[in-house]
Amino acid sequence: MKIAGLLFVLVASLGFSAVAWLPSSQQVTTVDPSFLHTVTRGDLTVAVTELGTLESSNNTEIKCRVRGNNTVTLVVESGTEANAGDILVQLDTLAIEEEISNRTKLFHLAQSQVARSGADVERAKIAVLEYSEGRFVSELAALQKNLAVAESRLLNAKNRLQHSEMLSRSEYASDLELEEKEFALSQAELTAKLTRTQIDVLENFTKKEELIRLKGELSAAEATHKANVETALADKKRLERAQEELAFCTIRAERAGLVIYPTGEEWKDTPEIEEGATVRKDQTLLLMPDLNQMQVKVGVHESVVKRIDVGMTANVTLNRESIPAEVTFVASVAKPASWWTGNVVKYDAIVSLPSQIGMRPGMSAEVEIVLAKHEDVVLVPVAACIETSDGFACWVQQDAGIQRRTLDVGDSSNMFLWVRDGVIMGEQVILDPLANVPEAQVEAARIFGDEDSIL
């Protein structure tokens, strides 16, 4: 990792008053041997260390399946080893039991409406057949009979009139009798015509009108029946759903295993699942983790997240035991910075662990992600270097005195810098140059813009 100016923290603690009395011409030629470090070659491991919590990568979620807000009346403790069929959560059932009672009543009422409307449909069907094959045929037959009688009477009236006319010409019949016969003929013709009209009205108008009315009543009865059937079906489904939700109020373990509470928000001190708490549909109430698939989620600082890739090796320390692991996920979007995180921007990274006995969710873990390994390189302690305006520098103790060296730095860890050029193996660098080398103090003052404090 790059030092990025962290070496100057000592300046703030030491201040510049301790060296203000030094003349600018005074030179320090030697330092205490305890402040010297011999430059060596070796292997450099660059890593980032973060703290996290052990969790399972494969959790069986136990969710609330009851609609609305529900009150928890019983919940097992987090960390309980449950057997298959054990009660894990019990929700209040009073409201659902009342709903079942109301739904049962409504369902029975709907069934009675279905029976009544079904009978109305059958009656309407019978009425159509009764008219088209019964009343209409009967009325038509009666009118046809009346027409036959009227036509017979008309023929008889015509014959009587002809006979009267013949008698009138022979003066055997009076004019009055002739008028009576003509009137009777006229009456018979009107009666026959009226009967024909009645038959025509019955066949072409009355029948159609009555069938339309009866079929309309049938359609209305069928529509009402369908509506009642749908209502009954809906009431039945509501009743079955309420009965199903009553069963859902008792949540049992589907398999044996460890039961834990879900992780709450970082700013919360208490779990959301407890007796008396209100839960909602599809809310995760409990988790049953797979202890054979464990991982640690850590937050990686934005300054190093670009150096972390999936597949990198990592070391996870649990209960003072180091476990080899692997980075399996690096988030591409940072977690929102908030006041409870100190407004520090971090990215989630997941480190997966091999299956191992004794690992339990919630255990604290220290994760060291190896960013790079450099073999056989020149190493200089971080404590021997400072960052100046033209790069990193250190001071080397030589027989002729102390010499400043500008360093070409490669990578770095918390303890050492990989130096490509500037020092060689075997030279002695001065540790804590800000406290032991006035020149280093002057350069630090320039960086901080406080040169006036140096005499």
HELIX and SHEET records of a PDB file:
HELIX    1   1 LEU A    6  PHE A    8  5                                   3    
HELIX    2   2 VAL A    9  LEU A   14  1                                   6    
HELIX    3   3 SER A   17  VAL A   19  5                                   3    
HELIX    4   4 PRO A   33  PHE A   35  5                                   3    
HELIX    5   5 LEU A   94  GLU A  130  1                                  37    
HELIX    6   6 TYR A  131  ARG A  135  3                                   5    
HELIX    7   7 PHE A  136  ARG A  169  1                                  34    
HELIX    8   8 ASP A  175  VAL A  201  1                                  27    
HELIX    9   9 LEU A  202  THR A  206  3                                   5    
HELIX   10  10 LYS A  207  PHE A  248  1                                  42    
HELIX   11  11 VAL A  305  ARG A  307  5                                   3    
HELIX   12  12 TRP A  339  THR A  341  5                                   3    
HELIX   13  13 VAL A  382  ALA A  384  5                                   3    
HELIX   14  14 PRO A  433  ASN A  436  1                                   4    
HELIX   15  15 PRO A  438  PHE A  448  1                                  11    
HELIX   16  16 GLU A  451  SER A  453  5                                   3    
SHEET    1   A 4 LEU A  36  THR A  38  0                                        
SHEET    2   A 4 GLN A 428  ILE A 430 -1                                        
SHEET    3   A 4 GLY A 391  GLN A 398 -1                                        
SHEET    4   A 4 CYS A 385  THR A 388 -1                                        
SHEET    1   B11 LEU A  36  THR A  38  0                                        
SHEET    2   B11 GLN A 428  ILE A 430 -1                                        
SHEET    3   B11 GLY A 391  GLN A 398 -1                                        
SHEET    4   B11 GLY A 401  SER A 412 -1                                        
SHEET    5   B11 PHE A 416  ASP A 421 -1                                        
SHEET    6   B11 SER A 364  PRO A 381 -1                                        
SHEET    7   B11 THR A  40  SER A  56 -1                                        
SHEET    8   B11 MET A 294  HIS A 301 -1                                        
SHEET    9   B11 LYS A 346  SER A 352 -1                                        
SHEET   10   B11 GLU A 321  VAL A 330 -1                                        
SHEET   11   B11 THR A 313  LEU A 318 -1                                        
SHEET    1   C 2 ASN A  59  LYS A  63  0                                        
SHEET    2   C 2 THR A 284  PRO A 289 -1                                        
SHEET    1   D 4 THR A 250  ARG A 252  0                                        
SHEET    2   D 4 ILE A  87  LEU A  91 -1                                        
SHEET    3   D 4 ASN A  69  VAL A  75 -1                                        
SHEET    4   D 4 THR A 278  ARG A 280 -1                                        
SHEET    1   E 2 THR A  80  ALA A  82  0                                        
SHEET    2   E 2 GLY A 257  VAL A 259 -1                                        
END                                                                             
